[in-house]
Amino acid sequence: MTTLKEQLQADVVVHMKAGNKVALTTVRNVLGEIATREKSGKTPMELDDAQVTALLQKEAAKRRDTAATYMEAGQDSRAAAEIAEAEIIEAYLPEPLTTTDVEAIVDEVIAGLKADGAELSMRQMGVVMKPVTAKVAGRFDGKAVSEIVRTRLAQ
């Protein structure tokens, strides 16, 4: 199984052969950002798929924010270019979860913790959030997950 980074590198060749300049430039920019992250700091490191996914989410969000700014300024063509780049990046992200899926995961974790004899209240929110965050991992908004957990613990 190839890693996400390897997939991006392979897609550079695919986009080059296809003559898809927007996708080629976007993927190259993302790979450059990955390389920068890997080389920054005191010791170089290799990013794993979870870290690459987080980086891709940030890059896509950055482009969506920039597109919104361009739209407000009346620069529709630039906004469309940013949205196109965001969509290319989002194609590499895992399938997002629905609110129903996340609620089911939260309920499952809470039931598991209660079965282990844990008394859950708002003070133990972190105990619930840790396993939920691990399962959701980049496929749903963290603030929304936190709200769902808070709602469930308040019941």
N, C-alpha and C positions, 0 to 999 in steps of 0.2 A: 504494500500500500504506500502510495506516495504522500509526502507531507504537503501541506498547503503551500509552503515556500517552493517546493519542487514543482508543484502544479503551476504556480505563477511563472516560474522560469521556463517551463515547457510551453506555456501559452504565449510567451514573448515570440518564440519561433513561429507558432501558429498564426499569430496576428501579423507578423512580418510577412509571411508567405501570402496571407490573404489580403495584404495591403490595407488593413484596418488601422489607420494612423491614430485615431482617438484611443482605441483599446490598447494599442502598442504603447503609446505615450503614458497612458494611465497605469498600466501594469509596470512599466519601467520605473515610473515615479514611486509606486508602492514598494517595489524591490529596493529602490534607493533608500527609502525610509527604513525598511527592514535592515539593510546593511548599516545604516547610520546607527540604529539602535543597538545592533550587535557589536559594533566597534566602540560605542561610547562607554564611558566608565573606565575603571582602572584595569579590568581584565576583559578581553573580548569573550563573547559568549554566543551560543547558537540559540535563537528563539524557537520555542516549541510551537505546536499548532495553536494552543490556547493563547499564547502571547501574540502570535501573528493574527489570529482572529480579533483580538482586542485592538490591535493596531489598525486592522482593516475597518473595524467599526468606527474608530476615531477618524480615519481618513474619509470615510463615507459621510459621517456627520459633519465634518469640516466642509466638505463640498456642498452639502445641503444648506448649511448656514450661509456659505458664500453665495449660493444661488438665490437665497431669500434676500440677501443684501442687494444683489444685482437687480432682482425683480422690483424692489422698493425704489431703486434708482432709475428704473425704466430701461435697463440694459437687458432686454429679453433674450437676445442671442447669446450673451455671455452666461446668463442664467441657465439657458438650455444646455450649453456646453458643460457647465458644472453638474447639472442633473444627469447628463449622459455619463459623465465620469463616475458619479456616485452609483449609478445603476450597474456599471461595469464592475466596480468594487464589490457591491452588494451581491453580485452573482457568486462570489467566492465565499460568502458567509453561510453558516448553517441555517437551515430552515427555521424561521422564528416560531416561538411558541405562542399559542393563543392564551388569553386570560384564563379560560377554562382549564387548559393544560397546567398552567402554573398553580391555579387553585387546587387542582388534584394533587400536584407534587407537594404543596404546602400541607394539605390535609394528611397525606401519606406520612410525611416526616413527623408531624405532630402526633399522629396515631402511634407511630413507632416509638417516639420518645415517651409517650404516656404508658405504652406497654412495658417499657423498661423501668417504669416506676417514677419517672420524672414529674414533679409538680410544675406545671408551666403557668407562668404569669408574664406580664409585660417585662419584668426584670430579666427573664430568660430569653428575651427576643434574640440575642446573639447565638444562643444554643440552637435555636430553630433556623436562623438565617444561614449559618455556616453550611449545613448539608443542603439546604435549598439552593443557595448560591452555587454550590458545586454542581448540582444537577441542572440548573438553568444556564449556567456558564455562557454568557454572551448571546443568549437567544431571546432575552426579554429584558426590559428596562429595570435596572436595579431599584430605582425609587418606587416603581409600581409593585415590585416583589415585596419590598419593605412594607408598603401599605397593606398588601394582602395579608402578610404575616401579622401585622399589628391588628387588623380587623379580626383575624381568626383567634388571636390570643385574648382579645377583649370579650369574646363570646363566653 
